[in-house]
Amino acid sequence: MTDVAVSRLDRRKARTRASLVEAARMLLASRDPAEVSIQEITDAADVGFGSFYNHFHRKQDLFDAAVEEVLEEHGGMIDVATADIVDPAEVFAAAARMTARLPKTQPQMAKIFQRIGFDLVAAPHGLAPRARRDLQGAEAAGRFTVGDLDVTLACVAGALLGVLHLASTNATHAAIDRAADELAANLLRMFGVPADEATRIAHSRLPRAA
């Protein structure tokens, strides 16, 4: 087989895998993965049934890949948006506000976050490792009082998931914005940031990428 043919085959495989992952993302946003059949997945991806097993051994492997992609996509958005922010408290607040705005900015992603639930806390990709990094950085800089990091992450995840749930009940875009900013202000106060400063940070202009 020529190099050109191999390259064409690799591109076709990559497209098929991407189609399967995209189908899994779409289904995750609306269905319990346990209720979804492989046939439904391949139909949604518009690929042959047998193509599934060229890329994944089990249905769960595909959904795991879809979740990892979503988490890393979201994490990348946060990294870009906060790259020029110096204050670790402001970095954390911006990440919280961006995430709580997902029902407005990235509805599919928001629904997948709700589907993941508290598994977000232990996920090795996306929000959890970045939140851990930012909390530790803010504490080291004297901006936050954190305490037990695992408990703190659980508290942050619970608050975030609660706000995402509120936003899923047909909230307006303005209501989502208000809830996201209030979430950030409450979290900042929880970490010891003075109330006036917490309010200022939580209502400052978000980075353009957000």
C-alpha positions, 0 to 999 in steps of 0.5 A, spaced: 500 500 500 502 506 498 503 512 503 498 516 499 493 510 500 495 509 507 494 516 509 487 516 506 485 510 510 488 514 516 484 520 515 478 516 513 479 512 520 479 519 524 473 521 521 469 515 523 472 515 530 470 523 530 463 521 528 462 516 533 465 521 538 460 526 536 454 522 536 456 519 543 456 527 545 449 528 542 446 522 546 450 523 552 446 530 552 439 527 552 440 520 554 442 515 559 448 511 556 445 505 559 439 506 555 443 507 548 445 501 543 451 501 539 446 501 533 443 507 535 450 510 536 452 508 529 446 510 526 447 517 529 454 517 527 452 515 520 457 509 520 456 502 519 455 498 525 462 494 524 466 500 524 464 501 531 469 495 533 474 498 529 475 504 534 472 501 541 471 495 544 465 497 548 460 502 548 463 505 555 469 506 552 466 510 547 462 514 552 469 515 556 472 518 550 466 523 549 466 525 556 474 526 556 473 530 549 468 535 552 472 536 559 478 537 555 475 542 550 472 546 556 478 546 560 482 549 553 476 554 553 478 556 560 486 556 559 485 561 553 480 565 556 484 566 563 491 566 560 492 573 561 489 574 568 495 575 573 490 574 580 489 567 581 482 569 585 480 572 578 482 566 574 478 561 579 472 566 578 472 567 571 473 559 570 467 558 575 463 564 571 464 561 564 462 554 566 456 556 570 454 560 563 455 553 559 447 553 558 447 559 554 454 558 551 455 551 550 448 547 551 450 540 549 456 541 554 452 543 560 447 537 559 453 533 559 456 536 565 450 535 568 450 527 566 457 527 569 455 529 575 460 529 581 464 524 577 467 531 575 471 532 582 475 526 580 476 526 573 483 527 570 481 532 565 478 538 564 475 542 570 477 538 576 485 538 575 485 546 573 480 548 579 485 544 584 491 548 580 487 554 581 485 553 588 492 551 590 495 557 587 490 562 590 492 559 597 499 560 596 499 567 594 495 568 600 488 570 596 484 564 599 483 560 605 482 553 602 483 547 607 482 540 605 482 541 598 478 534 596 472 537 600 473 544 597 473 541 590 466 537 592 463 544 595 465 547 588 462 542 584 456 541 588 455 549 588 456 549 580 452 543 579 446 546 583 447 552 578 447 548 572 441 545 574 437 552 575 439 554 568 436 548 565 429 550 567 428 554 562 432 560 565 433 566 560 440 568 558 440 574 563 438 569 569 444 565 567 449 570 567 446 573 574 446 566 577 453 565 574 456 571 577 453 570 584 456 563 584 463 566 583 461 571 588 459 566 593 465 562 592 470 567 593 467 569 599 467 562 602 475 562 600 475 568 605 475 574 599 472 580 602 465 581 600 466 588 596 472 585 593 468 578 591 462 582 588 467 586 584 471 580 581 464 576 580 461 582 576 468 584 572 468 584 564 469 576 562 475 575 558 473 575 550 474 568 549 468 567 555 
